[in-house]
Amino acid sequence: MDNQLKEIFGAWLAAIGTVTAAVGSTPFRSLGSSFRKDLNLIGNELQAVGNALEADGQGEENLERLGNELQSVGNVTVISGLVIDFKDTTQQKLIISGNWIQALGGATALGDEFQDTSNINEVYNIIGNLLQVIGNSLQALSGIYKLKANYINNKESSEKEEDNSIWSLDVVGSWIQAIGSVISLIGQIQEESEEQSNEDEETDSTESDKKQDNASQEDRRRYEDVIPNKYF
């Protein structure tokens, strides 16, 4: 799999993962809490793989690659908080940390995108990453408020009714992140398509130059052959 394909495929996985996790974070009446938790887990797994593929597809070390790596680490941290059998407060702290790490990764990737804001595809990536930073930050804040509420009430979150405002913050953050990921996907596809077109043009130009050089060499040989025949 070449680097361009890795980046596009990774962006697709990340976008699908964020939407899946957003659905899992939304308290739909038709979806049970256990099923929503599974969706959240699957969504973060897809994001972790997608961000890792995007980082690997970068090839060289740059801020965008570092940002994708941090986002992948953040997803893995969230996953550990969802699946490992820790105390509820420990799980919540892992999820909060994971969301902050993802936000840091998105902010780091922004530094690379700001280098060329004249390109419309970079603008897509800037908006997408910015929305993901905001979304992850809101989810982290939601987790902090939830943790504080647990301390105040001196009981585990699984034993108390969730506060609607805390849920709303988490849901809004999840969907903002999902929208940002989809926008980044659009920008990534267009950016890779443009790079491929430029590479094709360079290849065609190189082949054309080679043909011209070959033709010039052939004309030179013919000229050199004609000169001796004319004078000797």
C-alpha positions as CSV (number, residue, x, y, z in Angstrom):
1,M,0.0,0.0,0.0
2,D,1.6,3.3,-1.1
3,N,1.6,6.4,1.2
4,Q,-1.2,8.2,-0.6
5,L,-3.5,5.3,-0.3
6,K,-2.6,4.9,3.4
7,E,-3.5,8.5,4.1
8,I,-6.8,8.3,2.3
9,F,-7.8,5.0,3.7
10,G,-6.7,6.1,7.2
11,A,-8.8,9.3,6.9
12,W,-11.8,7.2,5.9
13,L,-11.4,5.0,8.9
14,A,-11.0,7.9,11.2
15,A,-14.1,9.6,9.8
16,I,-16.2,6.5,10.1
17,G,-14.8,5.9,13.6
18,T,-15.7,9.4,14.8
19,V,-19.2,9.2,13.5
20,T,-19.6,5.7,15.1
21,A,-18.3,7.0,18.4
22,A,-20.7,10.0,18.2
23,V,-23.7,7.7,17.7
24,G,-22.5,5.7,20.7
25,S,-22.2,8.9,22.8
26,T,-25.8,10.0,21.9
27,P,-28.5,8.7,24.3
28,F,-30.9,7.4,21.7
29,R,-33.9,5.7,23.3
30,S,-33.8,2.9,20.8
31,L,-30.2,2.0,21.7
32,G,-29.3,0.4,25.0
33,S,-26.4,1.7,27.1
34,S,-24.4,-1.5,26.5
35,F,-24.8,-1.2,22.7
36,R,-23.8,2.5,22.8
37,K,-20.7,1.7,24.8
38,D,-19.8,-1.0,22.1
39,L,-20.3,1.6,19.4
40,N,-18.1,4.1,21.3
41,L,-15.4,1.4,21.6
42,I,-15.5,0.4,17.9
43,G,-15.4,4.0,16.9
44,N,-12.3,4.7,18.9
45,E,-10.7,1.5,17.6
46,L,-11.3,2.7,14.0
47,Q,-10.0,6.1,14.8
48,A,-6.8,4.6,16.3
49,V,-6.1,2.5,13.3
50,G,-7.0,5.4,10.9
51,N,-4.8,7.9,12.6
52,A,-1.9,5.4,12.7
53,L,-2.3,4.8,9.0
54,E,-2.3,8.5,8.2
55,A,0.8,9.0,10.3
56,D,2.6,6.1,8.5
57,G,1.5,7.5,5.2
58,Q,3.3,10.8,5.9
59,G,6.6,9.1,5.4
60,E,8.8,11.9,6.6
61,E,8.8,13.4,10.1
62,N,6.6,16.5,10.3
63,L,4.0,18.1,12.6
64,E,1.1,16.5,10.8
65,R,2.6,13.0,11.3
66,L,3.3,13.8,15.0
67,G,-0.3,15.1,15.4
68,N,-1.7,11.9,13.9
69,E,0.5,9.8,16.2
70,L,-0.8,11.7,19.2
71,Q,-4.4,11.3,18.1
72,S,-3.9,7.5,17.8
73,V,-2.3,7.4,21.2
74,G,-5.3,9.3,22.6
75,N,-7.7,6.9,21.0
76,V,-5.8,3.9,22.5
77,T,-6.0,5.7,25.9
78,V,-9.7,6.1,25.6
79,I,-10.0,2.4,24.6
80,S,-8.1,1.4,27.7
81,G,-10.5,3.4,29.8
82,L,-13.5,1.6,28.2
83,V,-12.3,-2.0,28.3
84,I,-9.9,-2.4,31.2
85,D,-11.7,-3.3,34.5
86,F,-10.5,-0.3,36.6
87,K,-12.5,1.6,39.2
88,D,-15.0,3.9,37.5
89,T,-13.0,7.0,38.5
90,T,-9.8,5.6,36.9
91,Q,-11.7,4.7,33.7
92,Q,-13.1,8.2,33.5
93,K,-9.6,9.7,34.0
94,L,-8.2,7.6,31.2
95,I,-11.0,8.7,28.9
96,I,-10.4,12.4,29.9
97,S,-6.7,12.0,29.3
98,G,-7.3,10.3,25.9
99,N,-9.5,13.1,24.7
100,W,-7.0,15.8,25.8
101,I,-4.2,13.9,24.0
102,Q,-6.4,13.8,20.8
103,A,-7.0,17.5,21.1
104,L,-3.3,18.1,21.5
105,G,-2.7,15.9,18.4
106,G,-5.2,17.9,16.4
107,A,-3.6,21.2,17.5
108,T,-0.1,19.9,16.5
109,A,-1.3,18.9,13.1
110,L,-2.7,22.4,12.6
111,G,0.8,23.8,12.8
112,D,1.7,21.9,9.6
113,E,-1.5,23.0,7.8
114,F,-0.9,26.7,8.5
115,Q,2.2,26.6,6.4
116,D,0.2,26.9,3.2
117,T,-3.2,28.5,3.7
118,S,-3.5,29.6,0.1
119,N,-4.4,26.0,-1.0
120,I,-8.1,25.3,-0.6
121,N,-7.4,21.8,0.4
122,E,-5.3,23.0,3.3
123,V,-8.2,25.2,4.4
124,Y,-10.4,22.1,4.6
125,N,-7.8,20.4,6.8
126,I,-7.4,23.5,9.0
127,I,-11.2,23.7,9.6
128,G,-11.4,19.9,10.1
129,N,-8.6,19.8,12.6
130,L,-9.8,22.8,14.5
131,L,-13.3,21.3,14.8
132,Q,-11.8,18.1,16.1
133,V,-9.7,20.0,18.7
134,I,-12.9,21.7,19.9
135,G,-14.8,18.5,19.9
136,N,-12.2,16.6,21.9
137,S,-11.8,19.4,24.3
138,L,-15.6,19.5,25.0
139,Q,-15.6,15.7,25.6
140,A,-12.7,16.1,28.0
141,L,-14.5,18.9,29.9
142,S,-17.6,16.8,30.0
143,G,-15.6,14.0,31.6
144,I,-14.1,16.4,34.2
145,Y,-17.6,17.7,35.1
146,K,-18.8,14.1,35.4
147,L,-15.9,13.2,37.6
148,K,-16.5,16.2,39.9
149,A,-20.2,15.3,40.1
150,N,-19.2,11.8,41.3
151,Y,-16.9,13.2,43.9
152,I,-19.5,15.6,45.2
153,N,-22.2,12.9,45.4
154,N,-19.6,10.4,46.7
155,K,-20.9,7.7,44.4
156,E,-19.9,6.0,41.1
157,S,-21.4,7.3,37.9
158,S,-22.9,4.0,37.1
159,E,-25.1,4.3,40.3
160,K,-26.4,7.8,39.6
161,E,-28.6,9.5,37.0
162,E,-26.4,11.3,34.5
163,D,-26.8,15.1,34.5
164,N,-28.4,16.3,31.2
165,S,-26.0,19.2,30.8
166,I,-23.0,16.9,31.1
167,W,-24.5,14.5,28.6
168,S,-25.2,17.4,26.2
169,L,-21.6,18.6,26.4
170,D,-20.3,15.2,25.6
171,V,-22.8,14.7,22.7
172,V,-22.1,18.1,21.2
173,G,-18.3,17.5,21.4
174,S,-18.6,14.1,19.8
175,W,-20.6,15.4,16.8
176,I,-18.3,18.4,16.4
177,Q,-15.4,16.0,16.3
178,A,-17.2,13.8,13.8
179,I,-18.0,16.8,11.5
180,G,-14.4,17.9,11.7
181,S,-13.1,14.5,10.8
182,V,-15.4,14.3,7.7
183,I,-14.2,17.8,6.6
184,S,-10.6,16.6,7.0
185,L,-11.4,13.5,4.9
186,I,-12.7,15.7,2.1
187,G,-9.6,17.9,2.3
188,Q,-7.3,14.8,2.4
189,I,-8.9,13.2,-0.7
190,Q,-8.6,16.5,-2.7
191,E,-5.1,17.0,-1.5
192,E,-3.9,13.5,-2.5
193,S,-5.8,13.8,-5.9
194,E,-4.0,17.1,-6.6
195,E,-0.6,15.6,-5.7
196,Q,-1.3,12.6,-7.9
197,S,-2.2,15.0,-10.8
198,N,1.0,17.0,-10.3
199,E,3.0,13.8,-10.3
200,D,1.4,12.6,-13.5
201,E,2.1,16.0,-15.1
202,E,5.8,15.8,-14.0
203,T,6.0,12.3,-15.4
204,D,4.5,13.4,-18.7
205,S,6.9,16.4,-18.8
206,T,9.9,14.2,-18.1
207,E,8.9,11.7,-20.8
208,S,8.4,14.6,-23.3
209,D,11.8,16.0,-22.5
210,K,13.4,12.6,-23.0
211,K,11.7,12.2,-26.4
212,Q,13.0,15.7,-27.4
213,D,16.5,14.8,-26.2
214,N,16.4,11.5,-28.2
215,A,15.2,13.3,-31.3
216,S,17.9,15.9,-31.0
217,Q,20.6,13.2,-30.6
218,E,19.2,11.4,-33.7
219,D,19.3,14.7,-35.7
220,R,22.9,15.2,-34.5
221,R,23.9,11.8,-35.7
222,R,22.3,12.3,-39.1
223,Y,24.1,15.6,-39.4
224,E,27.4,14.1,-38.5
225,D,26.8,11.3,-41.0
226,V,26.0,13.8,-43.8
227,I,29.1,15.9,-43.3
228,P,31.7,13.2,-44.1
229,N,29.7,12.1,-47.1
230,K,29.7,15.6,-48.4
231,Y,33.4,16.3,-48.2
232,F,35.0,12.9,-48.7
